[in-house]
Amino acid sequence: MPEPTAYTHDQIAVALNRASADISEAASLPDEGTIDALNLLVNAAIHYLEHPGDGLAEVVEADYDATTLDKVLGWISS
């Protein structure tokens, strides 16, 4: 097992966004639906590191311009 390593907020964000993009590209995902779910996952993970008591509504409020959790979930469901 590797030694524990501390990573910066930016390193974690870059790694999560790269993983999301690589998965999207490898699977040829459409622009809506699964990619929206991956983006919400990345945004939530990064947000929860600094705000562990928040929920998805707070993630959307902080990271998405003038939209609601229901709207983002609608994108995912489409």
C-alpha distances in whole Angstrom, upper triangle without the diagonal:
4,7,9,12,15,17,21,23,24,21,20,23,23,20,21,25,24,22,25,27,25,25,29,30,28,30,33,33,37,37,38,36,32,32,33,31,28,29,30,26,25,28,27,23,25,27,26,23,27,29,27,30,31,32,33,36,35,33,35,38,36,35,37,41,44,42,41,38,41,41,38,37,40,39,36,38,41
4,6,8,12,14,18,20,21,18,17,21,21,18,20,23,22,20,24,26,24,25,28,29,28,30,33,33,36,36,37,35,32,31,32,30,27,28,29,25,24,27,26,22,23,26,24,22,25,27,26,29,31,31,32,35,34,31,34,36,34,33,36,39,42,41,40,38,40,41,37,37,40,38,36,38,40
4,6,10,13,16,19,20,17,17,21,21,19,20,24,23,22,25,27,26,27,30,31,30,32,35,35,38,38,38,37,34,33,34,31,28,29,30,26,25,27,26,22,22,25,24,21,23,26,25,28,30,31,32,35,33,31,34,36,33,33,36,39,42,41,40,38,41,41,38,38,41,40,37,40,42
4,7,10,13,16,18,15,14,18,19,17,18,22,22,21,24,26,25,26,29,30,30,31,34,34,36,36,36,35,32,31,31,29,26,27,27,24,22,24,23,19,19,22,20,17,20,22,21,25,26,28,29,32,30,28,31,33,30,29,33,36,39,38,37,35,38,38,35,35,38,37,35,37,40
4,6,10,13,14,12,12,16,16,14,16,19,19,19,22,24,23,25,27,29,28,30,33,32,35,34,35,34,31,29,30,28,25,25,25,22,20,22,22,18,17,20,19,16,18,21,20,24,25,27,28,31,29,26,29,31,28,27,30,34,37,36,36,33,37,37,33,34,37,36,33,37,39
4,7,10,12,10,10,13,15,14,15,18,19,19,21,23,24,25,27,29,29,31,33,32,34,33,34,33,30,28,28,27,24,24,24,21,19,20,20,16,15,17,17,13,15,18,18,22,23,25,25,28,26,24,27,28,25,24,28,31,34,33,33,31,35,35,32,32,36,34,32,36,38
4,7,8,6,7,10,11,10,12,15,15,16,18,20,21,22,24,26,26,28,30,29,31,30,31,30,27,25,25,24,21,21,21,19,16,17,17,14,12,15,15,12,14,17,17,21,22,23,24,26,24,21,24,26,22,21,25,28,31,31,31,29,32,32,29,30,33,31,30,33,35
4,5,5,6,9,10,11,12,14,15,17,18,20,21,23,24,26,27,29,30,29,31,29,30,29,27,25,25,24,21,20,20,18,15,16,16,14,11,13,14,11,12,15,17,20,20,22,23,25,22,20,22,23,20,19,23,25,28,28,29,27,31,31,28,29,32,30,29,33,34
4,6,5,6,9,10,11,12,14,15,17,18,20,21,23,24,26,27,28,27,28,26,27,27,24,22,22,21,18,17,17,16,12,12,13,11,8,10,11,8,9,13,14,18,17,19,19,21,18,16,19,20,16,15,19,21,25,25,25,24,27,27,24,26,29,27,26,29,31
4,5,5,6,9,10,10,12,14,15,16,18,20,21,22,24,26,26,25,27,25,26,26,24,21,21,21,18,16,17,16,12,12,14,12,9,12,14,12,12,16,17,21,20,21,21,23,20,17,19,20,17,15,19,21,24,25,25,25,28,27,24,26,29,27,26,29,31
4,5,5,6,9,10,10,12,14,15,16,18,20,21,22,24,25,25,27,25,26,26,24,21,21,21,18,17,18,16,13,14,16,13,11,14,15,13,14,18,19,22,22,23,22,25,22,19,21,23,20,18,21,24,27,27,28,26,30,29,25,27,30,28,26,30,31
4,5,5,6,9,10,11,12,14,15,17,18,20,21,22,24,23,25,23,24,24,21,19,19,18,15,14,15,13,10,11,12,9,8,11,12,10,12,15,16,19,19,19,19,22,20,17,19,21,18,16,19,22,26,25,25,24,27,26,23,24,27,25,23,27,29
4,5,5,6,8,10,11,12,14,15,16,18,20,21,22,21,22,21,21,21,19,16,16,16,13,11,13,11,8,8,11,9,6,10,12,10,12,15,16,19,18,18,17,20,18,14,16,18,15,13,16,19,22,22,22,21,24,23,20,22,24,22,21,25,26
4,6,5,6,9,10,10,12,14,15,16,18,20,21,20,22,20,21,22,19,16,17,17,14,12,15,14,10,11,14,12,10,14,16,14,16,19,20,23,22,22,21,23,21,18,19,21,18,16,18,21,24,24,25,24,27,25,22,24,26,23,22,26,27
4,6,5,6,9,10,10,12,14,15,16,18,20,19,21,20,22,21,18,16,17,17,13,13,15,13,10,12,14,12,11,14,16,14,17,19,20,23,22,22,21,24,22,19,20,23,20,18,20,23,26,26,26,24,27,26,23,24,26,24,22,26,27
4,5,5,6,9,10,11,12,14,15,17,18,17,19,18,19,18,15,13,14,13,9,9,11,9,6,9,11,9,9,12,13,13,15,17,17,21,19,19,17,20,19,16,17,20,18,15,17,21,24,23,23,21,23,23,19,20,23,20,18,22,23
4,5,5,6,9,10,10,12,14,15,16,15,17,15,16,17,14,11,12,12,9,8,11,10,7,9,12,11,10,13,15,15,17,19,20,22,21,20,18,20,20,16,17,19,17,14,16,19,22,21,22,20,23,21,18,19,21,19,17,21,22
4,5,5,6,8,10,10,12,14,15,15,17,16,18,18,15,13,15,15,11,11,14,13,10,13,15,14,13,17,18,18,20,22,23,26,24,23,21,24,23,20,20,23,21,18,19,22,25,24,25,24,26,25,21,22,24,21,20,23,24
4,5,5,6,8,10,10,12,14,14,16,16,17,17,14,12,14,13,9,11,13,11,9,13,15,13,13,17,18,18,20,22,22,25,24,22,21,23,23,20,20,24,22,19,20,23,26,25,25,23,25,24,20,21,23,20,18,21,22
4,6,5,6,9,10,11,12,11,13,13,14,13,10,8,10,10,6,7,10,9,8,11,13,12,13,16,17,18,20,21,22,24,22,21,18,21,21,17,18,21,20,17,17,20,23,22,22,20,22,21,17,18,19,17,15,18,19
4,5,5,6,8,10,10,10,12,11,13,14,11,9,11,12,9,9,13,12,11,13,16,15,16,19,20,21,23,24,25,27,25,24,21,23,24,20,20,23,21,18,18,21,24,23,23,22,24,22,18,19,21,18,16,19,19
4,5,5,6,8,10,10,13,14,16,16,13,11,14,14,11,12,16,14,13,16,18,17,18,21,22,22,25,27,27,29,28,26,24,26,27,23,23,26,25,21,22,25,28,26,27,25,27,25,21,22,23,20,19,21,22
4,5,5,6,8,8,12,13,14,14,10,9,12,12,9,11,14,13,12,16,17,17,18,21,22,22,25,26,26,28,27,25,22,25,26,22,22,26,25,21,22,25,27,25,26,23,25,23,20,20,21,18,16,19,19
4,6,5,6,5,8,9,11,11,8,7,10,11,8,10,13,13,13,16,18,18,19,21,23,24,26,27,27,29,27,25,22,24,25,21,21,24,24,20,20,23,25,23,24,22,23,21,18,18,19,16,14,17,16
4,5,5,7,9,11,13,14,12,10,14,15,12,13,17,17,16,19,21,21,21,24,26,26,29,30,30,32,30,28,25,28,28,25,24,27,27,23,23,25,28,26,27,25,26,24,21,22,22,19,17,20,19
4,6,8,12,13,16,16,13,12,16,16,14,16,19,18,17,21,22,22,23,26,27,27,30,31,31,34,32,30,27,30,30,27,26,30,29,26,26,28,31,29,29,27,28,27,23,23,24,21,19,21,21
4,5,9,12,13,13,10,10,14,14,12,15,18,17,17,20,22,22,23,26,27,28,31,31,31,33,31,28,26,28,29,26,25,29,29,25,25,27,30,27,28,26,26,24,21,21,21,18,16,18,17
4,7,9,12,12,10,10,14,15,13,15,18,18,18,21,23,23,24,27,28,29,32,32,32,34,32,29,26,28,30,26,25,29,29,25,24,26,28,26,27,25,26,24,21,21,21,17,16,18,16
4,7,8,8,7,7,10,11,11,12,15,16,16,18,20,21,22,24,26,27,30,30,30,31,29,26,23,25,27,23,22,26,26,22,21,23,25,23,23,22,22,20,17,17,17,14,12,14,13
4,5,7,7,7,9,12,12,13,15,17,17,19,21,22,23,25,27,28,30,30,31,32,29,26,23,24,26,23,21,25,25,22,20,22,23,21,22,21,20,18,16,16,15,12,11,13,11
4,7,8,6,8,11,11,11,13,15,16,17,19,21,22,23,25,27,28,28,29,30,27,25,21,22,24,21,18,22,22,18,17,18,20,18,19,18,18,15,13,14,13,10,10,12,11
4,6,6,6,9,10,10,12,14,15,16,18,20,21,22,24,26,27,27,27,28,25,22,19,20,22,19,17,20,21,18,15,17,18,16,16,15,15,12,10,11,10,6,7,9,7
4,6,5,6,9,10,11,12,14,15,16,18,20,21,22,25,26,26,26,26,23,20,17,18,20,18,16,19,21,18,16,18,19,16,16,14,14,12,10,9,8,6,4,6,6
4,5,5,6,9,10,10,12,14,15,16,18,20,21,23,25,25,24,26,23,20,17,19,21,18,17,20,21,18,17,20,21,18,18,16,16,14,11,11,11,9,6,8,9
4,5,5,6,9,10,11,12,14,15,17,18,20,21,23,23,24,25,22,20,17,19,20,17,15,19,19,16,15,17,19,17,17,16,16,15,11,12,13,9,8,11,11
4,5,5,6,9,10,10,12,14,15,16,18,20,22,21,22,23,20,17,13,15,17,14,12,15,16,13,12,14,16,14,14,12,13,11,8,8,10,6,5,9,10
4,5,5,6,9,10,10,12,14,15,16,18,20,20,20,21,18,15,12,14,16,13,12,16,17,14,13,17,18,15,14,12,13,12,9,8,10,8,6,9,11
4,5,5,6,9,10,11,12,14,15,17,19,19,19,21,19,16,13,16,17,14,13,17,17,14,14,17,20,17,17,15,16,15,12,12,14,11,9,12,14
4,5,5,6,8,10,11,12,14,16,17,18,18,20,17,15,12,14,15,11,11,14,14,10,11,14,16,15,15,13,15,14,10,11,14,11,10,14,15
4,5,5,6,8,10,10,12,14,16,15,16,17,14,12,9,11,12,8,8,12,12,9,10,13,15,13,12,10,12,12,8,9,12,11,9,13,15
4,6,5,6,9,10,10,12,15,15,14,16,14,12,10,13,13,10,11,14,14,12,13,17,19,16,15,13,15,15,12,12,15,13,11,14,17
4,5,5,6,9,10,11,13,14,14,17,15,14,12,14,14,10,12,15,13,11,13,16,19,17,17,15,18,17,14,15,17,16,14,17,19
4,6,5,6,8,10,11,12,13,15,12,11,9,12,11,7,8,11,9,7,9,13,16,14,14,13,16,15,12,14,17,15,14,18,19
4,5,5,6,9,10,10,10,12,9,8,7,10,9,6,8,11,10,9,11,15,17,15,14,12,15,16,12,13,17,16,14,18,20
4,5,5,6,9,10,9,12,11,11,10,13,12,9,12,14,13,12,14,18,20,19,18,16,19,19,16,16,20,19,17,20,23
4,6,5,7,9,10,13,12,12,12,14,12,9,12,14,11,10,14,17,19,19,18,17,20,20,17,18,22,20,19,22,24
4,5,6,6,8,10,8,9,9,11,9,6,10,11,8,9,12,15,17,17,16,15,18,19,16,17,21,20,19,22,24
4,5,5,4,7,7,8,9,12,10,8,12,13,11,12,15,18,20,19,18,16,19,20,18,18,22,21,20,23,26
4,6,6,10,10,12,13,15,13,11,15,16,14,14,17,21,23,22,21,19,23,24,21,22,25,24,23,26,29
4,6,9,9,12,14,15,12,11,15,15,12,13,17,19,21,21,21,19,23,24,21,23,26,25,25,28,30
4,6,6,9,11,12,9,9,13,13,11,13,16,19,20,20,18,17,21,22,20,21,24,24,23,26,29
4,6,8,11,13,11,11,14,15,14,15,18,21,22,22,20,18,21,23,20,21,24,25,23,26,29
4,7,10,12,10,11,14,14,14,16,19,21,22,21,19,17,20,22,20,20,24,25,23,26,29
4,7,8,6,7,11,11,11,13,15,18,18,17,15,13,16,18,17,17,21,21,20,23,26
4,6,6,6,9,10,11,12,14,17,17,15,13,10,13,15,14,14,17,18,17,19,22
4,5,5,6,8,10,10,11,14,15,12,10,7,10,12,10,10,14,14,14,16,19
4,5,5,6,9,10,10,13,12,10,7,5,9,11,10,11,14,15,15,17,19
4,5,5,6,8,10,12,12,11,9,9,12,14,12,14,17,17,17,20,22
4,5,5,6,8,11,12,11,10,8,12,13,11,12,16,15,15,18,20
4,5,5,5,8,9,7,6,6,10,10,8,10,13,13,13,16,18
4,6,6,7,8,7,7,8,11,12,11,13,16,16,17,19,21
4,6,8,10,10,10,11,15,14,13,16,18,18,18,21,23
4,7,9,10,11,11,14,13,11,14,16,15,16,19,21
4,6,6,8,9,12,10,9,12,14,13,14,17,18
4,6,9,11,14,11,11,15,16,14,17,19,20
4,7,10,12,10,11,14,15,15,17,19,20
4,7,8,6,7,11,11,11,14,16,16
4,5,5,6,9,10,11,13,14,16
4,5,5,6,8,10,11,12,14
4,6,5,6,9,10,10,12
4,5,5,6,9,10,11
4,5,5,6,9,10
4,5,5,6,9
4,5,5,6
4,5,5
4,6
4
